Every structure is written in structure tokens, then in C-alpha cells.
């Protein structure tokens, strides 16, 4: 994304967005007819998408609780956070320690409006309007500087968002993840996952469908090997890079991803 480019603050309800489609799959109310119609079309080819979205949300909650509880992380920078729902990052982290600080980043103006309304009474949490690729703007933002001390370990989250941006040498997932990690001190964590499929037909269909539906606000469905590349140089926490419903499940009977036409794949890496 071009440095300094202004993001739109208007909400076009006729064009689906990934954030509102995700909200619909999670049972939220902050979505429109265009988002629901896009989900219905998507479900015809990849019917496991709702279960995938729910399992991904549970993964995020487990990761945040684990990092706060077991590794003492008290700072979280959530890129492409999406619309507020139940058990958001700040709620999970602050349940472990009320002093935990969270900065949410999203380019969807609807996220900004709803997020600020939800969080206006929580001084340890902020929402900023930025594209996840605008690393310098995010790290120098007044709210980021107020809440995040980058001389201490931080958890940066890219949870189910990298499929929303295309491959690019300067602004693709690999470049963005490495640029962000360069700002972090040892002991920090990077949480990264995205939609993957080893079926070329599924990858091509979903990539083309979402690119057209969102009018270009999409990247592509990738493969497991692409995700693995983002973690090079990091110490990957057990159980490694996996389908996310299998990442440290709360119980043996926790929901698992049952269909495999596409999955959410990733994990957690620690900066040595």
C-alpha cells in the first residue's frame, strides 16, 4: 500500500467486506445483505466456512490466553482485527491481567466506529484506522505509542487476515510480517494464520470469487508452504504449524475442523 495513502471513512453497504462477512459467520449483527449474499454463494463451494470461522475465533482466544497466562505477555497489537464480538483480545488478555494493553488495527471504517464505541470506557485498549501494511504509521500512531512499549515483549497478531492482501515484494504477507517483526525485541511473539488449500481448484475459485465480490480488497488463498515461510527465524511453539482447531485445544472434545476443502492454517512463533 502506498505510504501516506488515506483510507476511506465511508461505508458502502453494497460491497461485501471480509470483516462483515466474518461477522456474519460468527453470528454477529454488523453485516448487510451484500455480505450475507456473498457468504451464501461462498458456502455453495466451501460449505465448511462457518465452522472454519468459529474455530478460528476460538484459536485466537486460546492463543491470547496462553500468551498472557503462560508467557506473561501484556501487550497485543492486533492487525486486521475485524468487528468486535464476544471474548475479544482485550477481554481475554485483561481477564488474565487487567493491566494488559491492546491496540486493534483495521482499515474497515465500520470497525472503527463500532470498536471505538465499545472501547471508549477502556483506557488500556484502542482502535486505530489503518491498513495492516502501513507498518510505520501503525507503530508511530499516538495510540500505539501510548499503549505499547516496544522495549518490552509484544504479541503481534495477524489472525486470518493475510489472505486479504496480494503477494507483493514490499507489501505482501512475507514483507509485512518481517517488517513488523523487525520492530520487536526478543521474547516477543507473532501469531499468523490464513486460509489455505492444497486443492488448486478451491484456491482459484475462492480467490477469484472474493476478489470480485470485494472489488479488489483481497489477496489469495495460499498453501501451507507459504505460511511456513513467514515463520522462518522464529521459534515455533508446540504443536507447530497446524490446522488451527488442533492448536492446544481446551479439551479432547473441543470442536475440530471436519471438512478439508480449505482450512485455517498457522501457529505462534517466538522471536529468539
N, C-alpha and C positions, 0 to 999 in steps of 0.2 A: 504494500500500500504506500502511496506517495506520502513522504513526510509532510506533516502540517495540513494534510487534506481534511477539510471539515466534514463531519458526519451529518447526515440529515437528522433533524429532530422531529420531522413529521411522520405520522403513522399512516401507511397506506394499507387499508384493510382488505384490498382486493388482491394483494400479492402475498402468498404464504411466506412465512419466515420459519427457519429451523427452530428458533426459540419458542414460537407459538405452537408449532406442530408438536414439539416435545412436551409443552404444557398440556396439550390435548391428550397425548398418550398417557400422561401422568394423572389424568382425571381433573385437571385444572379448569378454570373458567375464563382465563385470559387468552382466548383464541377466537377466531372469526370463521365464517362459513368457508372462506377460501382455504384456511388451514385445515379444517375438517375434511373438505373435499379432497385436498391433496393427500391426506392420510388415508382416506378410503381408497384412492387409486393406488397408493403405495402398497396397501395391505393385500391387493389382489395378486401381487407378485412375491412380496416378502411378508407373509402373514404373521411372522413372529415379532414384528416390530414393537408392538405394545409391550409384550413381555420383556423384550430387549431393553426398552426404555426404563421400565420399572426395575429390572435387575441392575442396570447401570446406575440408577439413583441410589440403590441400596449399596452398591460398591463404593460410591463416593462417601456415603455416610460411614461405612466401615473404615475406609482409609483415613478420613479425618479423625475419627475416634481413636484409631490405632496410633496415628502420628502424635496426637495430643496426649494420649494416655501412656503410651509405651515409650515414646521418644522425646517427650517434653516440648513439642513444637507449640508455640503460642502465637505464631504469625502465619497467616494464609493469604495468598494472592491468587484469586480465582479468575482465570481468563475465560471469557465467553460463558459467564455464569448462568445465563438464562433467567427466566422469570421465577420469582420467589415461590416456593412451595412449602411443604411441611418438612421439618428437620433439615433446614438449610445449613450450610457450612458453619455459619456463626453460631447457630443454635447447638450443633453437635460439639463444636470446639469449646464454647462457653459453658456447656454442661460439665465439661471436664475441669475447666478453669475460667471463671467469669472475666478474667483479665485478658483472655485471648482476643487477638485483633484480626479482623478480616477486611480485605478490600476486594470487592466484586468489580469486574470489568466486563462491559458488554457494549456492542455497537447498536443494539436494537433500542430505539427511543422508548418503546413501551416498557422495557426492562428498567430503564432509568426512572420513569415515572412511578411505577409500582414499587420498585426497590427502595427509592428514597422515602416513599410514604411509609413503607413497612419499617424502615430502619431509622427514622428520624429521632426515635427515642433511645437509640443505642449508640452511645458515643464511641464504642470500640469497633464500630462497623461503618463502612462507607461503600457507596456505589459510584463508579465513575463511568462516563460515557466515552468509550474509546474502542478502536479496533484492536483486537489482540495482537496484531502485527506492529502496532505503534509502541514498541518497547520503550524508547526514550521518553515519549510523552507519558506513558503509564508510570514509569519509575520516578519521573520528576513531578508528577501531579501533586498538588498541595495535600490532597487527602492521603495519598500513598506516603508522602514524607511525614505526615502527621502520625500515621499509624504503624508504619513498617520501619524497623531498624535493620538495615541490611548489613550491619556489622555482626548481627546475630543470625542463627539459622532461621530459614523461612521455608515454608512449603508452597511451591508454585503448582497450581492446578490447571491442567488442560484436559478437562474431563469431557470426552465425546464432542470435541469441537474442531479438531484438526481436519476432519473431512469437510469442513465448511470453507476451507481455503485451498486454492490450487497450488500445485508444485511451482516453485519459483526459487532461483538461486539466492535471492536476497530476502524474500518474504514467504517462502514455503514453510511447512512444518519443521523441517530439519533446521533451516536457518533461524527460525523464530525460537525454537527450543534451545539451540546453542547460544543464541544472543542473550536470552533470559538467564540461562544457567551461568553465563559469564559474570553476571551481577551478584552471584550468590557465594556465601562463604562455605567452607567445608562443614558438613553436618546438616546442610540443607537438603530438601527433598524435591523431586519433580514427579508429579503424578500425571501420566499421559496414557490415554486410550482413544481409540476411534473405531469406526465401523470398518470391518474387513470382511472379505470373502475370497475364498480360493476358487470360486466359480466365476469365470470371466464374463459369462452372460449376465449374472446377477450384478457384478461390478458395473458393467456397461449400462444396464438398464437403470439402476438406481442413480448412477452418476448423471446420465442424460436427463432422466425424469426430474431430479431435484434441481439441476442446473436450469432447466426450462421453467419449472414451477416457481423458483425463487428469483427468476430473471437475472441469473448470473452470480448469485450470492452462494456459491457452492464450490467445492473442490472436487474430490473424488473419493469413492470407496477404494480402499487400498488393500494390501496383503500383509500378512503377519511380518514378513521380512522387512517391510517398510517401517513398521512400528519399532521393530528391534533396532533399527539404525539410529533412532532418536535417543536410545539409551546407552550408546557407546560412551565409555568413560565413566559411567555411573555404576555404583554397586546396587544390583537389583535385589530388592527384598524378596524373601520367600513368600509365595511359591513360584516366583519368577514372572515371566510374561505369559498371561493366560486369558482365557475367556473369563470376563470379569465376575460372573456369578460364582466362580470357583476360587476367587481370591479371598482367603481366610473367612469362609462363611461362618456365621454366628452359630449355626447348629448343623448337624448332619442332614436335617430335613429342610434346610433353607431352600428357597426356590432356585432352580437351576434353569439355564437356557436349554430348552428341549429340542428346538429346531435349529438347523445349522446352515440355512441358506445364506445367512450372514450373521456375524457375531460382533460383540463389542470386545475388543482385544487390547490388552495393555497391562500396566502394573505401576510399581513405585520404584524409583531409583534414588539413591543417596549419593550426594557429592562427597567423595573421599577427601 
